[in-house]
Amino acid sequence: MSIIEHVVLFKVKGDTEQEKVNAMLNNLNGLVSLDPVLHLTAGPVHRIKSPILNFTHMLHSRYKPKEDLNTYSAHPEHQRVVKENVIPICDDIMAVDWVADNDPTPLSPPPGSAFKVTFLKLKESVSNEVQGGILGEIKGVKEGISGIQQMTCGENFSPARAKGFSLASVSVFGGVGEMEAAVGNEECVNLQKQKVRDNVDGVIVVDYVVPASSP
């Protein structure tokens, strides 16, 4: 059974009191105690590259198998946190789920670890064969960039909240310094490759750092 990657992006309303933002993050991070959850971290976005969507916070969690993600989503405590702490202060939310193409270790990257999450929205005309080729290009990024400690990618299987984004990847670095050093090599990564660019309608790239206070 493969690891399931679950990423949620939140756009907190600009006039929200910091106490309410802290309450949202504290309650989201508290969900790591639920039985199905192998790893969970939530905090502010370090940086986002998107021409249309400006999210402010991110949650990343892992499960095995897929049914455990469903159990987490339906858990009363999760439902309570979403209803009481998330929805009232957020203008927008999107979520993407995929089956990891390898078993990332450690399952819970330590505080200070830096994540680069990429979502791709493919053109409607893209065939399954071309989509497979794009995933292959994404997988090749790890060999092209030093400093990546773990990386998974896959096809989103929860389209309802993904805003049309169908391919996803997460790269984990030891820290912001390692992630920033990799930025200089971005010309050789997937988004710069002709095969990818010709078939993509939208891209979201989110940089995130695991907070020191994450449980």
C-alpha positions, 0 to 999 in steps of 0.5 A: 500500500502506497502513501497518500499525500494530502495538501490543503491550501487556505486563503485567510481573509485579510482582516482576520484577527491573528488570534483566530488564525492561530486557533485555526493552525493550532486546531489543524495541527492537533489533528495529528493525534487522530489514528489515521494520520501518519504525519500532519503539519499546518502553517503559513505559506513561505512563498507562492507563485500563482497568477490567480490564486493567492493562498496564505496557509497550507496543510500537508498530511500523509496516510496509508491506505487511501481509506485512512484519508477518508476516515480522517476527513469524516472524523468528527474532530476534523469536521469540528475544526473545519466548521468552527476554525477554518470556514469562518475565516477563509475566503478560499480553500483547495485540496489535492490528493495523490498516491505517492510514487515512492515511500518517502522517509521520514514520513514526518519531516522535522521542523525547519524542513522546507517543502516545494509543492507544485500543482499543474492544470493540464489542457483538456486535449492532453491524452493519458499518454502525454500525461504519463510523459509529464509525470515522467518529466516531474520524476526526473527533477529529483536527479536534476536538482541537488538538495532534495531529500524526498520527492513524490508526485502523482495524479490527483484523485479528489477533483471536487476541490482541486480547481481543475489541477490534476498533477501534483508533486512535493519536494522536501529539503532540509531547510530554506537554505537548501530550497533557495539554493535549488531555485537557481536550477529551476531552468532545468526543472519540469515547468521549463521543459517544452513537453510540460509547457505546451500542455499546461493551462495553469501552475501553482508553486507553494513554498512551505516551512514546517513550523517549530511548534508543529506537533 
